[in-house]
């Protein structure tokens, strides 16, 4: 059954959408904040997220950025805002659609059907995969396999690794990584970033002090080495 996650701080909107969408045959889960929505997205891997833009603490834009790092491929933004700037920003970020509130349920249903039909016709693979024959990272399935063995990551470790996988081969600055993983409100997280890179190296690298995958560009940021088939293990010095 297709899974839809509704993230909206308005309980009345949650209930309306849940009742309507469940009558259309969808499995619907609701969350009243961005943070709660992210936890459910991690747990449920929804096929579609309906995301309110105007929420306290963590707004829809920040929630959207983190959902993408979780591998959520389909997001429709909902908002009371009438300005075109918000709609343009949401679509430029990659949202699949933008609906103004109050939501017309028939239009919502039509847009959901159109979205899934388009992705089916395009044969879209929502999965982003890193694979060099030794390390395999599947962002959509949220799995990491190293040398044939599954590796368990914490949500923060996975978010950090996801950002690097999506920009594989490119240097991602400290500032970008902090914003993507911890949010724009956490401005002094360089120590946390270094700590979680250390955690990832302990789990993924054969020799964490001489890393093969997670490379530092000193004073700038970090880069995930591009995959080369097959991975050649290092020999200890």
C-alpha positions as CSV (number, residue, x, y, z in Angstrom):
1,X,0.0,0.0,0.0
2,X,1.3,3.5,-0.9
3,X,2.5,5.3,2.2
4,X,1.8,9.0,2.7
5,X,3.2,11.1,5.5
6,X,1.5,14.4,6.4
7,X,3.6,16.9,8.3
8,X,1.5,19.8,9.5
9,X,1.1,21.6,12.8
10,X,-2.6,22.1,12.2
11,X,-4.4,19.1,13.7
12,X,-7.6,19.8,11.7
13,X,-5.7,19.7,8.4
14,X,-4.0,16.5,9.5
15,X,-7.3,14.8,10.3
16,X,-9.0,16.1,7.1
17,X,-6.1,14.8,4.9
18,X,-5.8,11.5,6.7
19,X,-9.6,10.7,6.5
20,X,-9.8,11.7,2.8
21,X,-6.6,9.9,1.6
22,X,-7.4,6.7,3.5
23,X,-10.7,6.6,1.7
24,X,-8.6,6.7,-1.5
25,X,-6.7,3.6,-0.5
26,X,-3.5,5.2,0.9
27,X,-1.8,4.4,4.2
28,X,-1.5,7.7,6.0
29,X,0.6,8.8,9.0
30,X,0.6,12.3,10.5
31,X,3.1,14.4,12.4
32,X,2.6,17.8,13.9
33,X,6.2,19.2,13.6
34,X,9.2,19.0,11.3
35,X,11.3,17.1,13.8
36,X,8.5,14.5,14.5
37,X,8.0,14.2,10.7
38,X,11.7,13.5,10.2
39,X,11.6,10.7,12.8
40,X,8.6,9.1,11.1
41,X,10.2,9.5,7.6
42,X,13.3,7.7,8.9
43,X,11.1,4.9,10.3
44,X,8.5,4.5,7.6
45,X,10.3,5.5,4.3
46,X,7.1,7.1,2.9
47,X,6.3,7.2,-0.8
48,X,5.1,10.7,-0.6
49,X,5.3,13.5,2.0
50,X,2.7,16.3,2.2
51,X,4.6,19.1,4.0
52,X,3.3,22.3,5.5
53,X,5.6,25.3,4.9
54,X,4.7,27.4,8.0
55,X,5.6,25.5,11.1
56,X,7.3,26.7,14.3
57,X,10.9,25.8,15.3
58,X,11.7,23.9,12.0
59,X,9.9,25.3,9.0
60,X,8.9,23.5,5.9
61,X,12.0,24.5,3.9
62,X,14.4,23.1,6.5
63,X,12.3,20.0,7.0
64,X,12.3,19.5,3.2
65,X,16.1,19.7,3.0
66,X,16.5,17.0,5.7
67,X,13.8,14.8,4.1
68,X,15.8,14.7,0.9
69,X,18.9,13.5,2.8
70,X,16.7,10.7,4.2
71,X,16.0,9.5,0.6
72,X,12.4,10.8,0.4
73,X,11.9,11.3,-3.3
74,X,8.4,12.8,-3.5
75,X,7.3,15.9,-1.6
76,X,4.3,18.2,-2.1
77,X,4.5,21.5,-0.3
78,X,1.3,23.0,1.3
79,X,1.1,26.6,2.5
80,X,-1.2,29.5,3.4
81,X,1.4,31.9,1.9
82,X,0.1,33.6,-1.2
83,X,3.4,35.1,-2.4
84,X,5.0,33.7,-5.5
85,X,8.4,33.8,-4.0
86,X,7.7,30.9,-1.6
87,X,6.3,28.8,-4.4
88,X,9.2,29.5,-6.6
89,X,11.7,28.7,-3.8
90,X,10.0,25.4,-3.0
91,X,10.0,24.3,-6.6
92,X,13.6,25.4,-7.2
93,X,14.6,23.3,-4.2
94,X,13.1,20.3,-6.0
95,X,9.6,19.9,-4.5
96,X,7.3,18.0,-6.8
97,X,4.4,20.5,-6.4
98,X,3.1,23.4,-4.4
99,X,-0.5,23.7,-3.2
100,X,-2.0,26.7,-1.5
101,X,-4.3,26.3,1.5
102,X,-7.2,25.7,2.0
103,X,-6.5,22.5,0.1
104,X,-8.9,21.4,-2.6
105,X,-9.1,17.7,-2.0
106,X,-10.0,16.8,-5.6
107,X,-7.1,18.8,-6.9
108,X,-4.8,17.2,-4.3
109,X,-5.9,13.7,-5.4
110,X,-5.4,14.6,-9.1
111,X,-1.9,15.9,-8.4
112,X,-0.9,12.8,-6.4
113,X,-2.1,10.5,-9.2
114,X,-0.3,12.7,-11.8
115,X,2.9,12.6,-9.7
116,X,3.0,8.8,-9.3
117,X,2.0,8.3,-13.0
118,X,4.8,10.6,-14.1
119,X,7.4,8.8,-12.0
120,X,6.2,5.5,-13.2
121,X,6.4,6.5,-16.8
122,X,9.8,8.0,-16.4
123,X,11.0,4.8,-14.7
124,X,12.5,7.0,-12.0
125,X,14.8,5.3,-9.7
126,X,14.6,7.2,-6.4
127,X,17.5,5.2,-5.2
128,X,20.9,6.9,-5.0
129,X,23.5,4.3,-4.8
130,X,27.3,4.3,-4.2
131,X,29.0,1.1,-5.0
132,X,32.6,0.3,-5.6
133,X,32.4,-3.5,-5.1
134,X,33.5,-3.2,-1.5
135,X,31.3,-0.4,-0.1
136,X,27.6,-0.1,-1.1
137,X,25.4,2.7,0.1
138,X,21.7,2.7,-0.9
139,X,20.2,6.0,0.3
140,X,16.6,4.9,-0.7
141,X,16.8,1.7,1.3
142,X,19.0,3.3,3.9
143,X,21.4,0.4,3.9
144,X,25.2,0.4,4.1
145,X,27.1,-2.8,3.2
146,X,30.8,-3.0,3.7
147,X,32.7,-6.1,2.5
148,X,29.3,-8.0,2.3
149,X,28.4,-7.1,5.9
150,X,25.7,-4.6,6.9
151,X,26.9,-1.6,8.8
152,X,24.5,0.1,11.3
153,X,24.6,3.9,11.3
154,X,22.8,6.4,13.6
155,X,20.4,8.9,11.9
156,X,23.0,11.7,12.2
157,X,25.7,9.5,10.7
158,X,23.4,8.5,7.9
159,X,22.4,12.2,7.2
160,X,26.1,13.2,7.0
161,X,27.0,10.3,4.7
162,X,23.9,11.0,2.5
163,X,25.1,14.6,1.8
164,X,28.5,13.3,0.8
165,X,27.0,10.5,-1.4
166,X,24.8,12.9,-3.2
167,X,27.8,15.1,-4.0
168,X,30.3,12.3,-4.5
169,X,33.7,13.4,-5.7
170,X,33.0,17.0,-4.8
171,X,34.3,18.9,-1.7
172,X,31.4,19.8,0.6
173,X,32.3,22.7,2.9
174,X,32.1,22.6,6.6
175,X,29.4,25.2,6.5
176,X,27.3,23.2,4.0
177,X,27.6,20.0,6.0
178,X,26.6,21.7,9.2
179,X,23.6,23.3,7.7
180,X,22.4,20.1,5.9
181,X,22.9,17.8,8.9
182,X,22.3,20.0,12.0
183,X,20.2,22.8,10.6
184,X,20.8,26.5,9.9
185,X,20.2,27.3,13.6
186,X,23.3,25.4,14.7
187,X,26.1,27.7,13.8
188,X,28.9,26.4,16.0
189,X,28.9,22.7,15.2
190,X,32.3,22.2,13.7
191,X,33.3,20.1,16.6
192,X,30.2,17.9,16.1
193,X,31.0,17.6,12.4
194,X,34.5,16.4,13.1
195,X,33.3,14.0,15.7
196,X,30.8,12.4,13.3
197,X,33.3,12.1,10.5
198,X,35.5,10.3,13.0
199,X,32.5,7.9,13.9
200,X,31.9,7.2,10.2
201,X,35.6,6.5,9.6
202,X,35.7,4.1,12.4
203,X,32.8,2.2,10.8
204,X,33.7,2.4,7.1
205,X,37.5,2.7,6.8
206,X,40.0,-0.1,7.0
207,X,42.5,2.3,8.5
208,X,40.6,5.3,10.0
209,X,43.7,7.3,10.5
210,X,44.6,7.0,6.8
211,X,41.1,7.1,5.2
212,X,40.3,5.9,1.8
213,X,36.7,7.0,1.5
214,X,36.1,10.0,3.7
215,X,38.8,12.5,2.7
216,X,39.4,15.9,4.4
217,X,40.2,19.0,2.4
218,X,41.9,20.8,5.3
219,X,40.3,24.1,6.2
220,X,37.5,23.6,3.7
221,X,35.4,20.5,4.1
222,X,35.2,16.8,3.3
223,X,34.9,14.7,0.1
224,X,33.7,11.2,-0.5
225,X,36.1,9.4,-2.9
226,X,34.5,8.5,-6.2
227,X,33.8,4.8,-6.6
228,X,36.2,2.8,-8.7
229,X,35.4,-0.8,-9.5
230,X,36.9,-2.8,-7.9
231,X,38.0,-1.2,-4.6
232,X,41.5,-2.0,-3.8
233,X,42.1,-2.5,-0.1
234,X,45.2,-0.8,1.4
235,X,48.0,-2.6,2.9
236,X,49.2,-1.5,6.3
237,X,52.4,0.5,6.3
